[in-house]
Amino acid sequence: MYDIIIRNGRVIDPETGRDEVCDVAITGDTIAAIGPISEGAKQEIDAGGLIVAPGFIDLHAHGQSLPADRMQAFDGVTTALELEVGALPVGEWYDAQSKGPRLLNYGTAAAWIFARKAVMIGLPLDGGEPAITTMGRGAEDPRWSRDAATEAQSADIVALTRKGIEEGGLGIGIPYAYAPGAGAKEMSLICDLAAETDTPTYTHIAQMSNIDPKSSIEAYVMLVGLAGTTGAHMHICHLNSTSLQDIERAASLIAKAQAQGLRVTTEAYPYGTGSTVVSAGFFIDPAFAARTGTRYDAIELVASHHRLADKEELDAARQKDPSALVLWHYLDTENNSHHQKLLDVSVTFPGGAIASDAMPWSQPDGTLYLGDQWPLGEDKTAHPRSSGTFTRFIRQWSREREIVPLPEAIGKCTLIPAQIVESCAPAFKRKGRLQPGCDADIVVFDFGRLTDRATFDQMHLPAEGMHTVLVNGVPVISDGELVKAAAPGRAIRRGDA
């Protein structure tokens, strides 16, 4: 007798191409059989008229907490990874996460930028601190951001990053735009480390601008050059937001690099609004408006929903709380058809993953919310992508606009992200797939009802349409309702098989 049988659903596996109505049997945390199944089970789930697919894998999730997990579960996510920024010390991060309830599987990269802060300004590091909080630290001493490292400092930065990988980091997080002073020599050494350990880099390109010099295109050329000269796997985070108005040219360069066999991959999220901390260095560029195509009123403080009027307000907000979260409305997809086309290019990029860049949940005073409240109150804020990235992508691009066929859309949320990470963690070869022997991370959803509900005015609204979500064979959503007592999430570290 099996533990669970999911009956009569449309079963879609993006790797084998299976797309048929059949049953899925689960024993423990593993898929035991797929097909017509006559045996019984302790629990049976009627999936008639529903889609059965692998659980979604989010490569870019900054929440890493119980409330973040719960919200992402309604978005179909079963594995949430902190890869673009990462953590340091990595061992401390995994220890801290193991002490709290986690709904979803989780993991982190080693944080190059935190190694830089520790070496260049002596910033004490706490691996248990949320990545977004550590990103805001050290604003009073910007040497870590603006200065090139000496040879000795570069060696120490690489050594700290290496230790993070040895402690289980799933690659190297490189939010380069936050430390644009880092030179090519230092970056080449970091990429040598990535190639040596066969771990990807997860890179926020060095600069974001529509115009030369120091344009986004220049940054992409450098990143592709690093892939070619070091052999590192360079994964590009949020193709949409870092390319700004140059998404088409950026996508063309990435495609050409891939055609030449370089290890370059990418991801995007289906929104024209980004999110970061108010202390981000690119906001203080005197030519910010000309270089990005947006004014300061495109920057919105998350906690208060206040849009900044000018650079003076930005400076005041930075001084008050450098870790405060902001929204950056860089594309107007509602009113500008060209902007919608640019977003389409990024989220439909062949072989590109969907990843949320989900932000942590904040309270009205701007502090992070890490509590047990459910449903989340209206006063809790983050970004709509923290609630509805994957459901929004499938609803809009697959169901409503019919641009991406459903099996392909599912692959961008499952198989493709798994393949990006599996070189350093073979455990991912059992994720993102719906096959016997694979992990029982499974979503059952109503394709006709699947939708994101979160808006910039009401970010706390969970997505709808997920009937059942299983993590390691344990229901975390059942009949569309959260299973509040569930906490089956497991750590995934480099080398895990």
C-alpha positions as CSV (number, residue, x, y, z in Angstrom):
1,M,0.0,0.0,0.0
2,Y,1.3,3.5,-1.0
3,D,1.2,6.5,1.3
4,I,-0.4,8.8,-1.2
5,I,-2.0,8.3,-4.7
6,I,-2.8,11.3,-6.8
7,R,-5.6,10.0,-9.1
8,N,-6.7,10.9,-12.6
9,G,-4.7,14.2,-13.1
10,R,-3.0,15.4,-16.2
11,V,0.5,14.5,-15.4
12,I,3.2,16.7,-17.0
13,D,6.9,15.8,-16.7
14,P,9.1,18.4,-18.6
15,E,12.1,16.1,-19.0
16,T,10.5,13.0,-20.5
17,G,7.7,14.8,-22.3
18,R,5.0,12.8,-20.5
19,D,1.7,14.6,-20.8
20,E,-1.2,12.2,-20.0
21,V,-4.0,11.5,-17.6
22,C,-2.8,8.9,-15.1
23,D,-2.0,8.3,-11.4
24,V,1.0,9.1,-9.3
25,A,1.9,7.0,-6.3
26,I,4.1,8.2,-3.4
27,T,5.9,6.2,-0.8
28,G,7.5,8.3,1.9
29,D,9.3,11.2,0.3
30,T,9.7,9.5,-3.1
31,I,7.6,9.0,-6.3
32,A,7.1,5.3,-6.4
33,A,5.0,4.8,-9.6
34,I,3.3,6.7,-12.4
35,G,0.6,5.2,-14.7
36,P,-2.6,3.3,-14.1
37,I,-2.3,2.2,-10.4
38,S,-4.7,-0.4,-9.1
39,E,-3.3,-0.6,-5.6
40,G,-4.6,1.4,-2.7
41,A,-3.1,4.1,-0.5
42,K,-3.4,5.6,3.0
43,Q,-4.5,8.8,1.3
44,E,-5.9,9.4,-2.1
45,I,-6.2,12.8,-3.9
46,D,-8.7,13.2,-6.7
47,A,-6.9,15.3,-9.3
48,G,-9.6,14.9,-12.0
49,G,-9.5,17.9,-14.3
50,L,-6.3,19.2,-12.6
51,I,-2.6,19.5,-13.6
52,V,0.0,17.4,-11.7
53,A,3.5,18.7,-12.1
54,P,6.9,18.8,-10.3
55,G,7.1,21.4,-7.6
56,F,8.5,24.8,-8.7
57,I,12.2,25.6,-7.8
58,D,12.9,29.2,-7.1
59,L,16.6,30.1,-7.6
60,H,16.2,33.6,-6.2
61,A,14.3,33.8,-3.0
62,H,15.4,36.3,-0.3
63,G,12.6,35.6,2.1
64,Q,14.0,32.4,3.8
65,S,11.5,32.3,6.6
66,L,8.2,30.7,7.6
67,P,5.9,33.5,6.3
68,A,7.9,33.6,3.0
69,D,7.6,29.9,2.6
70,R,3.9,29.9,3.2
71,M,3.2,32.6,0.7
72,Q,5.5,30.9,-1.9
73,A,3.8,27.5,-1.3
74,F,0.5,29.0,-2.7
75,D,2.7,30.0,-5.7
76,G,3.6,26.4,-6.3
77,V,7.2,26.7,-4.9
78,T,8.6,23.6,-3.1
79,T,12.3,24.6,-3.1
80,A,13.4,28.2,-2.3
81,L,17.0,29.1,-2.7
82,E,19.0,32.2,-1.6
83,L,21.6,32.3,-4.5
84,E,22.0,35.8,-5.8
85,V,23.2,37.3,-2.5
86,G,23.9,34.1,-0.5
87,A,25.1,33.9,3.1
88,L,28.3,33.9,5.1
89,P,29.3,32.1,7.2
90,V,27.4,29.4,5.3
91,G,27.5,26.8,8.0
92,E,26.0,29.3,10.5
93,W,23.2,30.1,8.0
94,Y,22.2,26.4,7.6
95,D,22.4,25.9,11.4
96,A,20.1,28.9,12.0
97,Q,17.6,27.8,9.3
98,S,17.4,24.3,10.8
99,K,16.2,25.7,14.1
100,G,13.1,27.3,12.7
101,P,10.1,25.7,10.9
102,R,10.6,25.6,7.1
103,L,7.8,24.5,4.8
104,L,10.0,24.5,1.7
105,N,13.3,23.0,0.9
106,Y,16.1,25.6,1.2
107,G,19.7,26.4,0.4
108,T,22.2,29.2,-0.1
109,A,25.2,30.3,-2.1
110,A,28.4,31.6,-0.5
111,A,28.1,35.4,-0.4
112,W,31.1,37.1,-2.1
113,I,29.9,40.5,-1.2
114,F,29.8,39.7,2.5
115,A,33.3,38.4,2.2
116,R,34.2,41.7,0.7
117,K,32.6,43.6,3.6
118,A,34.4,41.5,6.1
119,V,37.9,41.9,4.5
120,M,37.7,45.5,3.4
121,I,36.0,47.2,6.3
122,G,36.1,44.5,9.0
123,L,32.3,44.0,9.1
124,P,31.4,41.3,11.6
125,L,29.3,38.6,9.9
126,D,26.4,36.7,11.4
127,G,25.3,33.8,9.2
128,G,21.9,33.7,10.9
129,E,21.1,37.3,9.9
130,P,18.8,37.7,6.9
131,A,20.7,38.4,3.7
132,I,18.8,41.6,3.0
133,T,19.8,43.0,6.5
134,T,23.5,42.3,5.9
135,M,23.2,43.9,2.5
136,G,22.3,47.1,4.2
137,R,25.2,47.0,6.7
138,G,28.4,49.0,6.1
139,A,26.8,51.9,4.3
140,E,28.7,54.3,6.5
141,D,32.0,53.0,5.1
142,P,31.6,52.5,1.4
143,R,35.1,51.2,0.7
144,W,33.8,47.7,0.3
145,S,31.6,49.0,-2.5
146,R,33.7,51.5,-4.4
147,D,37.4,50.4,-3.9
148,A,39.3,47.8,-5.8
149,A,40.8,45.1,-3.6
150,T,44.6,44.8,-3.2
151,E,46.2,41.5,-4.1
152,A,46.2,40.5,-0.4
153,Q,42.6,41.5,0.1
154,S,41.5,39.6,-3.0
155,A,43.2,36.5,-1.7
156,D,41.4,36.9,1.6
157,I,38.0,37.5,-0.2
158,V,38.5,34.3,-2.2
159,A,39.5,32.3,0.9
160,L,36.3,33.4,2.8
161,T,34.2,32.6,-0.3
162,R,35.9,29.2,-0.6
163,K,35.1,28.4,3.0
164,G,31.5,29.2,2.3
165,I,31.5,26.7,-0.6
166,E,33.2,24.1,1.6
167,E,30.5,24.5,4.2
168,G,27.8,23.7,1.6
169,G,27.2,26.8,-0.5
170,L,25.5,26.0,-3.7
171,G,27.7,28.3,-5.7
172,I,28.8,32.0,-5.3
173,G,26.4,34.9,-5.0
174,I,27.7,37.9,-6.9
175,P,25.5,41.0,-6.6
176,Y,28.2,42.9,-8.5
177,A,26.1,46.1,-9.0
178,Y,26.3,46.7,-5.2
179,A,30.1,46.7,-5.3
180,P,31.0,48.1,-8.7
181,G,34.5,49.0,-7.4
182,A,35.5,45.4,-7.6
183,G,38.0,44.9,-10.3
184,A,38.3,42.4,-13.1
185,K,41.3,40.7,-11.4
186,E,39.4,40.0,-8.2
187,M,36.4,38.8,-10.2
188,S,38.5,36.5,-12.4
189,L,39.8,34.9,-9.2
190,I,36.3,34.4,-7.8
191,C,35.3,32.8,-11.2
192,D,38.3,30.6,-11.1
193,L,37.1,29.3,-7.7
194,A,33.6,28.7,-9.2
195,A,35.1,26.7,-12.1
196,E,37.4,24.8,-9.8
197,T,34.5,23.7,-7.5
198,D,32.0,23.3,-10.4
199,T,29.6,25.7,-8.7
200,P,27.7,28.3,-10.6
201,T,28.0,32.0,-9.9
202,Y,24.6,33.9,-9.6
203,T,25.4,37.3,-10.8
204,H,23.6,40.7,-10.6
205,I,25.5,42.4,-13.4
206,A,28.0,45.1,-12.5
207,Q,26.0,48.1,-13.7
208,M,22.5,49.0,-15.0
209,S,22.3,51.7,-17.6
210,N,20.9,52.3,-21.0
211,I,23.9,54.4,-22.1
212,D,27.6,53.9,-22.4
213,P,30.1,54.0,-20.7
214,K,29.2,51.6,-17.9
215,S,26.1,50.4,-19.6
216,S,24.3,47.1,-18.9
217,I,25.5,45.8,-22.2
218,E,29.1,46.5,-21.2
219,A,28.4,44.5,-18.0
220,Y,27.0,41.6,-20.0
221,V,30.1,41.5,-22.3
222,M,32.3,41.4,-19.2
223,L,30.2,38.5,-17.7
224,V,30.4,36.5,-21.0
225,G,34.1,37.2,-21.1
226,L,34.5,35.8,-17.6
227,A,32.7,32.6,-18.6
228,G,35.0,32.3,-21.6
229,T,38.3,33.0,-19.9
230,T,37.7,31.1,-16.6
231,G,35.3,28.3,-17.6
232,A,32.9,29.4,-14.8
233,H,29.2,28.8,-15.1
234,M,27.9,32.4,-15.1
235,H,24.2,32.5,-14.2
236,I,22.6,35.9,-14.8
237,C,20.0,37.0,-12.3
238,H,16.8,38.9,-13.3
239,L,17.5,39.5,-17.0
240,N,14.5,41.8,-17.1
241,S,15.5,44.3,-14.4
242,T,19.2,44.7,-15.0
243,S,18.8,45.1,-18.7
244,L,16.3,48.0,-18.3
245,Q,15.5,49.2,-21.9
246,D,18.2,47.1,-23.5
247,I,16.7,43.6,-22.9
248,E,16.6,42.7,-26.6
249,R,20.3,43.4,-27.1
250,A,21.2,41.6,-23.8
251,A,19.2,38.6,-24.8
252,S,20.9,38.5,-28.2
253,L,24.4,38.5,-26.5
254,I,23.4,35.7,-24.1
255,A,22.1,33.6,-27.0
256,K,25.3,34.0,-29.0
257,A,27.4,33.1,-26.0
258,Q,25.4,30.0,-25.4
259,A,25.6,29.1,-29.1
260,Q,29.4,29.1,-28.7
261,G,29.2,26.6,-25.9
262,L,29.8,29.0,-23.0
263,R,28.2,28.2,-19.7
264,V,25.9,31.1,-19.4
265,T,22.3,30.8,-18.1
266,T,19.7,33.3,-17.1
267,E,16.4,33.9,-15.3
268,A,13.6,36.5,-15.1
269,Y,10.5,37.4,-13.2
270,P,7.2,38.5,-14.8
271,Y,7.1,42.1,-13.4
272,G,8.3,45.5,-14.6
273,T,9.1,46.5,-11.0
274,G,12.2,45.6,-9.1
275,S,13.0,45.7,-5.4
276,T,16.1,46.3,-3.4
277,V,17.5,48.2,-0.4
278,V,17.4,52.0,-0.5
279,S,21.2,52.1,0.0
280,A,21.8,50.5,-3.4
281,G,24.7,52.4,-5.0
282,F,23.2,52.8,-8.4
283,F,20.4,55.1,-7.0
284,I,23.0,57.8,-6.1
285,D,24.5,58.1,-9.5
286,P,24.1,61.9,-10.4
287,A,23.0,60.7,-13.9
288,F,20.5,58.2,-12.5
289,A,17.6,59.5,-14.6
290,A,19.5,59.6,-17.9
291,R,21.2,56.3,-17.4
292,T,18.1,54.3,-16.3
293,G,15.2,56.0,-18.1
294,T,13.4,56.6,-14.8
295,R,13.1,59.4,-12.3
296,Y,13.3,59.3,-8.6
297,D,9.5,59.1,-8.3
298,A,9.9,55.6,-9.7
299,I,11.4,54.6,-6.4
300,E,8.8,53.7,-3.7
301,L,9.5,53.0,-0.1
302,V,7.8,49.6,0.7
303,A,6.9,50.2,4.3
304,S,5.1,53.5,3.6
305,H,4.2,53.3,-0.1
306,H,5.8,56.8,-0.4
307,R,7.3,57.6,-3.8
308,L,10.5,59.7,-3.5
309,A,10.4,63.2,-5.0
310,D,14.1,63.8,-5.6
311,K,17.7,62.8,-4.7
312,E,17.4,64.7,-1.4
313,E,14.6,62.5,-0.2
314,L,16.6,59.4,-1.3
315,D,19.6,60.6,0.7
316,A,17.4,61.2,3.8
317,A,15.9,57.7,3.5
318,R,19.3,56.1,3.1
319,Q,20.6,57.9,6.2
320,K,17.5,56.9,8.2
321,D,17.6,53.2,7.4
322,P,20.0,51.9,4.7
323,S,18.3,48.4,4.9
324,A,14.8,49.8,4.1
325,L,13.2,48.0,1.1
326,V,12.2,49.9,-1.9
327,L,10.3,49.2,-5.2
328,W,11.7,50.5,-8.4
329,H,9.1,50.8,-11.2
330,Y,11.5,50.6,-14.2
331,L,8.9,49.4,-16.9
332,D,5.3,50.5,-17.4
333,T,3.8,47.3,-18.8
334,E,0.3,48.5,-18.2
335,N,0.5,51.5,-20.5
336,N,3.4,50.9,-22.8
337,S,3.3,48.1,-25.3
338,H,7.0,48.3,-26.0
339,H,7.7,47.8,-22.3
340,Q,5.5,44.7,-22.4
341,K,7.4,43.4,-25.3
342,L,10.7,43.9,-23.4
343,L,9.3,41.9,-20.5
344,D,8.2,39.2,-22.9
345,V,11.7,38.8,-24.3
346,S,13.1,38.2,-20.8
347,V,10.5,35.8,-19.4
348,T,10.3,33.7,-22.7
349,F,14.0,33.6,-23.3
350,P,14.7,30.0,-24.5
351,G,16.2,27.9,-21.8
352,G,15.7,30.7,-19.2
353,A,14.3,30.0,-15.8
354,I,11.5,31.8,-14.0
355,A,12.8,33.0,-10.6
356,S,11.0,35.4,-8.2
357,D,13.6,37.5,-6.5
358,A,11.1,37.3,-3.7
359,M,11.7,39.8,-0.9
360,P,11.2,39.2,2.8
361,W,8.0,40.3,4.5
362,S,8.2,43.6,6.4
363,Q,6.1,45.3,9.1
364,P,4.9,48.9,9.0
365,D,8.0,50.2,10.7
366,G,10.2,48.5,8.0
367,T,11.5,45.7,10.3
368,L,11.3,42.2,8.9
369,Y,8.4,40.0,9.9
370,L,9.4,36.4,10.8
371,G,6.3,35.4,12.8
372,D,3.6,32.7,12.6
373,Q,0.6,34.9,11.6
374,W,-1.6,33.4,8.8
375,P,-3.1,34.7,6.8
376,L,-0.7,37.6,6.7
377,G,-2.2,40.9,7.7
378,E,-2.7,43.7,5.2
379,D,0.0,45.7,6.9
380,K,2.7,43.2,5.9
381,T,4.6,44.2,2.7
382,A,7.2,42.8,0.4
383,H,6.6,42.7,-3.4
384,P,3.8,41.0,-5.4
385,R,6.5,38.7,-6.8
386,S,6.9,37.3,-3.3
387,S,3.4,36.0,-3.6
388,G,2.6,35.3,-7.2
389,T,5.6,35.0,-9.6
390,F,5.1,31.5,-10.9
391,T,1.3,31.6,-11.0
392,R,1.4,35.0,-12.8
393,F,3.8,33.6,-15.4
394,I,1.7,30.5,-16.1
395,R,-1.6,32.5,-16.1
396,Q,-0.5,35.3,-18.3
397,W,2.0,33.8,-20.7
398,S,0.6,30.3,-21.0
399,R,-3.2,30.4,-20.4
400,E,-4.3,33.9,-21.3
401,R,-1.9,35.0,-24.0
402,E,-0.9,31.5,-25.1
403,I,2.7,32.5,-25.8
404,V,4.3,29.6,-23.9
405,P,2.7,26.1,-24.1
406,L,1.9,24.8,-20.6
407,P,4.5,21.9,-20.6
408,E,7.2,24.4,-21.6
409,A,6.0,26.9,-19.0
410,I,6.2,24.2,-16.3
411,G,9.7,23.3,-17.5
412,K,10.9,26.9,-17.0
413,C,9.7,26.7,-13.3
414,T,11.0,23.2,-12.6
415,L,13.5,21.3,-14.8
416,I,15.5,24.3,-16.0
417,P,16.3,25.7,-12.5
418,A,17.1,22.2,-11.3
419,Q,19.6,21.7,-14.1
420,I,21.3,25.0,-13.3
421,V,22.2,23.9,-9.8
422,E,22.7,20.1,-10.2
423,S,26.4,20.3,-11.2
424,C,27.2,21.1,-7.6
425,A,24.4,19.3,-5.8
426,P,23.3,16.0,-7.5
427,A,20.2,16.0,-5.3
428,F,18.7,18.4,-7.8
429,K,18.7,15.6,-10.4
430,R,15.7,14.2,-8.4
431,K,13.9,17.5,-8.4
432,G,12.1,19.4,-11.1
433,R,10.9,16.1,-12.6
434,L,7.9,13.9,-12.2
435,Q,9.3,10.3,-12.5
436,P,9.6,7.2,-10.4
437,G,12.5,7.6,-8.0
438,C,12.3,11.4,-8.0
439,D,11.5,13.4,-4.9
440,A,7.8,13.8,-4.0
441,D,7.8,17.6,-4.4
442,I,4.6,17.9,-6.4
443,V,2.0,20.5,-7.2
444,V,-1.6,19.8,-8.2
445,F,-3.4,22.9,-9.6
446,D,-6.4,24.1,-11.6
447,F,-5.0,25.6,-14.8
448,G,-8.3,27.4,-15.4
449,R,-8.2,29.1,-12.0
450,L,-4.5,29.6,-11.4
451,T,-3.8,33.2,-10.7
452,D,-1.7,35.6,-8.7
453,R,-3.7,38.1,-6.6
454,A,-1.1,40.3,-5.0
455,T,-0.9,43.9,-6.1
456,F,1.4,46.8,-5.1
457,D,-1.4,48.0,-2.9
458,Q,-2.2,44.5,-1.4
459,M,1.0,42.5,-1.5
460,H,-0.2,40.0,1.2
461,L,-2.7,38.2,-1.0
462,P,-1.7,34.6,-1.8
463,A,-2.1,33.1,-5.2
464,E,-5.1,30.9,-6.0
465,G,-5.5,27.7,-7.9
466,M,-3.1,25.4,-6.0
467,H,-5.2,22.4,-4.9
468,T,-2.4,20.4,-3.3
469,V,1.3,21.1,-2.7
470,L,3.6,18.3,-1.5
471,V,7.1,18.8,-0.1
472,N,9.0,15.6,0.5
473,G,5.7,13.8,0.3
474,V,4.1,15.9,3.0
475,P,1.1,18.1,2.1
476,V,1.7,21.8,2.9
477,I,-1.4,22.8,1.0
478,S,-4.4,20.5,1.0
479,D,-7.7,21.2,-0.8
480,G,-6.4,24.7,-1.3
481,E,-5.8,25.4,2.4
482,L,-2.5,25.9,4.2
483,V,-1.5,23.0,6.5
484,K,-0.3,25.2,9.4
485,A,1.4,22.5,11.3
486,A,3.5,21.2,8.3
487,A,7.2,21.9,8.2
488,P,8.8,19.2,5.9
489,G,11.4,21.5,4.3
490,R,14.9,20.2,4.2
491,A,18.3,21.8,3.7
492,I,20.1,21.2,0.4
493,R,23.9,21.7,0.4
494,R,26.7,21.5,-2.1
495,G,27.5,17.8,-2.7
496,D,24.2,16.5,-1.5
497,A,23.3,13.4,-3.5
